[in-house]
Amino acid sequence: MFVETVDAGSFSACARKVGKVQSAVSQGIANLEIDLDTQLFDRSTRKPQLTKEGERLLIYARSVLQQVQEMNAVAKGINLGEETSIKIAIEDALFVPRLSQILLSFGEKFKATPLKIISAASPDIAAIVKEGKADIGLMFLEVEIDKHLVQHYIGNLPFVAVCSPKSELSTIEELTMHDLIPYRQIMLHGQEGEGLDLMSQFSTEVWWGTSFYAIKELVVHGVGWAYLPSSLVADSITRGNLIDLNMSFDHKPWSPLVEIVTAKNRSIGPGLTWLTKELKTLFADRTCD
């Protein structure tokens, strides 16, 4: 009643809004003032005016109402059978802007279901989902079909070969496979040492990392060269921190396929159903090569 009176401008307008008689609203606010030992409104004018103390407490009153609304929303979600939590394992190279928008919409729609986001290398994600450590995985495609998983192909992500401006590779106008042999290549692999099925080794000396972000930092500092997601390195190329290598054998950008994986024979609630559907649109605005 306190907040509604402020928003509506009078006790009578508040009464109409909350479906009570004006005297009940006046008495309710008077009781609140007694409980708080503070005068909220100056009643000497035709319309009640907030006191300075009332202005201060109005901020907290709105906050309390917001928390109550959120609690009711969570309770409603629980009663509708929404999951108590969802764990999603994500290849860090796939944290594109559209993904953040999807996760934000999920949070607004499923307030009863907090997300646990697990960042992992693609070669590890299938096992994470199969072992029940995640409910859904977003990863680069595994060529071998896994009978324990449901796999949904959703698009692809372009990669480019890059090196530091300090690297000798940056001085070669067009690179052949033979040119790459003596220069250290940095590649992705999982915790168990498995690499991406579709990523080829060209150099005799290879270093490995479990994160494309870590690999990028190594390349920027001249440790080696690597194929990295174009979305991850575009700004660095523009600023001159990385050089986009011209590979004679890449007639189109190398674009590994991306998939969603879930475990077979597991119950899927409304939150996971919605999330799976939305993730299928992750690359809807990009033409796949």
ZIVENDA-V605886 format. One record per helix or strand of 2 or more residues. SS is the DSSP state (H for helix, E for strand). FROM is the first residue (numbers start at 1). TO is the last residue. Records with the same first field share a line. If there is no record, write none. Layout:
SS: FROM-TO / FROM-TO
This chain:
H: 2-8 / 11-18 / 22-36 / 52-79 / 92-94 / 97-109 / 122-130 / 168-171 / 177-180 / 212-220 / 230-239 / 270-279
E: 41-42 / 49-50 / 85-90 / 114-119 / 136-140 / 149-163 / 185-189 / 206-209 / 225-229 / 243-244 / 254-263
